[in-house]
Amino acid sequence: MNTLSSRLIVVSNRLPIVVSSTEEGWKISPGSGGLVTALAPVMKQNRGLWIGWPGCGDEAPLQELFARFGQEEGYRLHPVPLTEEEVERYYWGFSNETLWPLFHDLLGNCNFSLDNWKTYVQVNERFAQAIIEVCEPADILWVHDYQLTLVGSCLRAHGVTQTVGYFHHIPFPSLDLFRRLPWGRELIRGLMEYDLLGFQTLQDRRNFIHCVISLVPDTEVVRRHRRHTTLRYGAREVRIGHYPISIDFNEFNDAAASKEVEEAAWFLHENLQERQLLLGIDRLDYTKGIPERLLAYERALEKYPELKQKISLLQVVVPSRTMVPDYRDLKGQLDQLTGRINARFSEYGWIPVHYVYRSLDRVQLLAHYRASEIAFITPLRDGMNLVAKEYCASSINNNGVLILSEFAGAADQMGKQALLVNPYDIEGTADAIYRAFTMSPSERHRRMWALRADIRRNDVHRWVSRFVETLQRSRKKSENSASKN
Ligand code: GDG
């Protein structure tokens, strides 16, 4: 991407860092994940500044650590300190127990609490204050995700007129569901104070526009383009587009080809030469459809007995949000289901489910991708699902098959070449396992080759460029109309 004419400020709930206390003193290192990898070069190039909650209390010498980080990484950090109670109500409460389940169509998991909502508003205001402290008139601002929907409107309330973009990483629900949120109108109006709103899929973009038109009477559609729709909201024009997020294809492809990963992958398959590995990797989350997946696998073993001894499910579950009661219950359910399937089907020398409840290091993660003949990714709902893309980028021999839920955002781009399933359809998903297992090498090659070519072309660097360039265009447009008035 070309250098921008202005400084880029990124705002997210968490800063992209890990702060830890070691025997040699405090340490700071960049966090992992696609967003950090994609944004780091753009931030370096454009004198970037990243604003967010550091994820620790004031026991760490943050000023000193941030100065070190700035020198080493080439962009600066600015903290938004939060109290324990704020984290409890804004993050664990409203973000993770209300917005997260509602936006994933799981109304039954929602907790609607007025106190949590009030703290959410207050913390969004705190983020806006932190931006105002450091922001200069020419800066471009890019806010991320559902924890910070109201930052744009808080900024406007303080008279900030800069161009502000927002990217929504999770799905946006239908009007029918969204209306259940008691503070839905405030949230939608808050979002309409951004200049550019980015969603993962066309469906999310449509759902959002439908909610705006129905709940905010003073809006109208000005233009419809393939990539975005422009709405007029009061005196302002707001662009709403879809920008499917992606991964750093080359990084996964190259790392998967390394000697270290090759050896680890060989080791994983060592005792299982004649067997196909079916891989599930997820954060512990009820949106990921892990119990339904286990039931479909159980049904496949029942319906297609020839799979016995010939297939094993490797299910990795990364501990997450264990403070939230629904997540603890899910863990119990998984322990019970895997135990049942293994007790029912195990034979000497063959265990049907290898269940791992921990995070894998990077080499192991890539080795799992490379070693598995089939990826089994069946969320009930997902904004995108980067694991599906990472699996394909690591499938360097073009021999993997992707079974993918039709309710993952990734299905929009990968649906033609993946075996699409409805995760609630246990019978259909069991059939897809059998179909993947029996797929010929030439069909596997053809499908995986096309999947990889598409991810290579539409990688995360392209995603960043497309969003930031549109944001810059929005800025030029508002500058032009301001100079005419
Ligand atoms: C949100 C949206 C959207 C997983 N296991 C291990 C591990 N991972 C890494 C994967 C991948 C990431 O975690 C998971 O990304 P997802 O996209 O699947 O899901 P969310 O975390 O829920 O992210 C989602 C995303 O935002 C981006 O917009 O796609 O829909 O929910 O990168 O590699 N990493 C390591 N060990 C593991 O065991 N090191």
Boltz pocket constraint, residues with backbone or C-beta under 6 A from the ligand:
constraints:
  - pocket:
      binder: B
      contacts: [[A, 33], [A, 34], [A, 169], [A, 170], [A, 245], [A, 281], [A, 282], [A, 283], [A, 316], [A, 318], [A, 358], [A, 359], [A, 360], [A, 361], [A, 362], [A, 365], [A, 382], [A, 383], [A, 384], [A, 385], [A, 386], [A, 387], [A, 390]]
      max_distance: 6.0
